Amino acid sequence: MAYTKTYTVKSLKNPSATYVSAEAFWEDNVNTACGIGEALDNAITRGLLISISSNLNADQKSVTLVENYKDEASYNNFCRDAWEARYAEAKSGWVTVIEE
């Protein structure tokens, strides 16, 4: 059974910036050095993560990120495998991720 995680992601790098799309938000706020992109790609390749999407929120300053995993065990495996990248992302100070 699919397992969905939903987050609100806000910019710490440019908190007053407004965006026209989720893509524009990510272009301005992704810290490629933290490795989270590779961790997500790996989860998709391994079949743990079924899909990932984001939508710009009405405030035009944050996005809602939705990750759909194969099941809860897949999500737990992703968390175990990607904890270093998640930690680096959090420490970078570029974005804050709030679980809904």
C-alpha positions in Angstrom: 0.0 0.0 0.0 1.4 3.4 -1.0 2.7 5.7 1.7 2.6 9.5 1.2 4.6 12.1 3.0 3.7 15.8 2.5 5.9 18.7 3.5 5.8 22.5 3.3 9.2 23.8 2.2 10.2 27.4 2.9 13.2 29.3 1.8 15.7 30.4 4.4 18.2 31.5 1.8 15.7 34.1 0.4 12.8 34.3 2.8 11.2 37.4 1.3 11.5 36.3 -2.4 8.4 35.4 -4.3 8.2 32.8 -7.1 6.1 32.3 -10.2 6.4 28.4 -10.1 7.6 25.5 -8.0 10.4 25.1 -10.5 11.6 28.7 -10.0 11.5 28.0 -6.2 13.7 24.9 -6.5 16.1 26.6 -9.0 16.7 29.3 -6.4 16.8 27.1 -3.3 18.3 23.7 -4.1 21.6 23.1 -2.5 23.1 20.5 -4.9 26.1 19.9 -2.6 24.0 18.2 0.1 23.3 15.2 -2.1 19.5 15.0 -1.5 18.9 14.9 -5.3 21.0 11.9 -5.7 19.4 10.2 -2.7 15.9 10.8 -4.2 17.0 9.6 -7.6 18.5 6.4 -6.0 15.2 5.8 -4.2 13.3 6.1 -7.5 15.7 3.7 -9.2 15.4 1.2 -6.4 11.6 1.4 -6.5 11.2 2.8 -3.1 9.9 6.2 -4.2 7.1 6.0 -6.8 6.7 9.7 -7.4 7.6 13.2 -6.2 5.9 16.5 -7.0 5.7 20.0 -5.7 3.3 22.9 -6.1 3.8 26.6 -5.4 1.7 27.7 -2.5 -0.6 30.7 -2.5 1.9 32.8 -0.6 4.3 32.4 -3.6 7.1 31.9 -1.0 6.9 28.2 -0.3 6.0 24.9 -2.0 4.1 21.8 -0.9 6.3 18.7 -1.6 4.6 15.4 -1.9 6.6 12.1 -1.9 4.8 8.9 -2.7 6.6 5.8 -1.5 5.8 2.1 -2.4 4.9 1.5 1.3 5.9 2.7 4.8 8.9 0.3 4.9 10.2 1.9 1.7 9.9 5.3 3.3 11.8 4.0 6.3 14.5 2.5 4.1 14.8 5.8 2.3 15.2 7.7 5.6 17.8 5.2 6.8 19.8 5.4 3.5 19.5 9.2 3.0 19.9 10.5 6.5 23.3 12.1 5.8 21.8 14.0 2.8 18.8 15.1 4.7 21.0 16.3 7.6 23.3 18.2 5.2 20.2 19.8 3.5 18.9 20.9 6.9 22.3 22.3 8.0 22.8 24.2 4.7 20.4 26.9 5.9 18.8 27.1 2.4 15.4 25.7 3.1 13.3 24.5 6.1 11.1 21.5 5.7 7.9 21.2 7.8 6.1 17.9 7.8 2.3 18.3 7.4 
